[in-house]
């Protein structure tokens, strides 16, 4: 009787407890919740440990990438990009790209060679023109300095207002003695030879060997300028024995050489038009030279100069 009553009480308690069955069913959920809470705590502990700043404010040695947890994905992305770039580099250039590159290289090289050739050609022309200019101007300088002294004599002071002082005449000195006036400037009929006289040794007398002369002659189809070095009166038609070259026949060909005294005056009125007025002899010589290079006749130069003879006599 007692046993049955105890069983009935137990059954009554089970029936009166509505959550007993539910507790049995929710047990797995409770276990999962417990595990989740434990995992969260571990994660929080890990995060606290991986933090770059500890509780004391000091930086830890762990990298920021491991703290943020994105180091592996970034490295994988970098590897993928690197692998693609390496694959493109290993692939090389196509045949068309190589041909285009070669064509452009050939064009650039040809342009550079042509530019270099033009520059060298222009430089060569400039050098040749400079050589020709130097040769012609040096010759003109020699002729100008020599012709400018034509008619000089150490006794010229006695010719002041002396109508007797004319070229090629003998002038008597007031204190006795005499001197010969230098000869006049002479230009031959071809206008390519000039002869003049001057007192080179300053003794007051012009001797037979004190002459000056310049001419153009042809030797071996090459025109050259020559100066007289003989001991007698110059001869424009003589051979080359007493004539010395002024220009180099291996370098320059003198194509033309001309002289004229058209701007000279035997008597220029200085004061008035009266017959007894003082006059002055004015002499000018115009010189022109044309030359070209022996090895390149396209390089040609023409120069001119007007020589004022300084020994103009007042008569």
WOGI-V530852 format. One record per helix or strand of 2 or more residues. SS is the DSSP state (helix for helix, strand for strand). FROM is the first residue (numbers start at 1). TO is the last residue. Records with the same first field share a line. If there is no record, write none. Layout:
BEGIN
SS: FROM-TO ; FROM-TO
END
This chain:
BEGIN
helix: 2-16 ; 19-25 ; 27-50 ; 64-68 ; 71-91 ; 95-147 ; 156-159
strand: 170-172 ; 178-180 ; 186-187 ; 193-197 ; 211-219 ; 222-228 ; 243-245 ; 252-260 ; 265-269 ; 279-282 ; 284-293 ; 300-308
END
